[in-house]
Amino acid sequence: MSVADSYFDELFRNNDDPWAFKQRWYERRKRALTLAALPRERYRAIFEPGCANGELSADLAERCDTLVCCDT
């Protein structure tokens, strides 16, 4: 399935957290587990595909020198 970029532009224009990544316990826990699964404390570079609104990105940025994120 393919969705036009304009769909996501409009979605995020009206709400910076349309899937409640900041608020939902499940999402906060998933981020914590993802970070805990990283074998090293620090990285030279991290690539995060599918970064959505950047909640995980903010945490990853603290663990690396260079962070590259992309979505759509």
N, C-alpha and C positions, 0 to 999 in steps of 0.2 A: 504494500500500500504506500502511496506517495501523497504527501500533503504539501500544498504550496507554502512557500516561506511566508507569504502574507498572512496566513492563518496564525502562525506563531507570533508574528509582529503584532497583530491585533490582540491576541490573547495576552501577551505581556504588556501591551500598552494600557490595558484596563486593570491589570493586577500583576504586581511584581512577583507573586507567589501563587500562581493558579492551581498548583497541585498541593499546596500547604506543606512544602518541604520544610519550612521553618517551624511550623507549629505541631505537626503530627509526631507523636512519640515514635511510631514505627520508622519514620524517615530519620529522626535524630539518632535512633539506635543503629540504623543501617549505616549512617555515616561513621559513627563511633566504631563499629565493627570493621568497616572498610579500612579506616586508619589504623586500627589495631592489627590488621592482617599484613600491613606493610612490614617487611622484615628489617628495614633499616630506619633509623630515626631521621636521617637527612638524605636528600637526593640532589644530584646536580641538575636534573631536568625531569619534569613529569608532563605527560600528555594526557589530557582528560577529554575523550570524545563524549558527546552527549551531555554537556555541562548544564543544560537547562538554565536556571536562574543563578547558578554559581554558588550554591550553598556548600557543596563539597569542595569546590574550587577554593573558597576562602580558607578552608582548613588545609588543603593541599599546599597552598601558597606558603604556609608557615613551615612546611617540611622540605622545601626545595629552593634552589637558586633561580631556576627558570620554570615557569608554568605556562603551558600552551593549552588553551581550551578551545573547543569548537562545537557548534551545534548547528544543524541544518546547513 
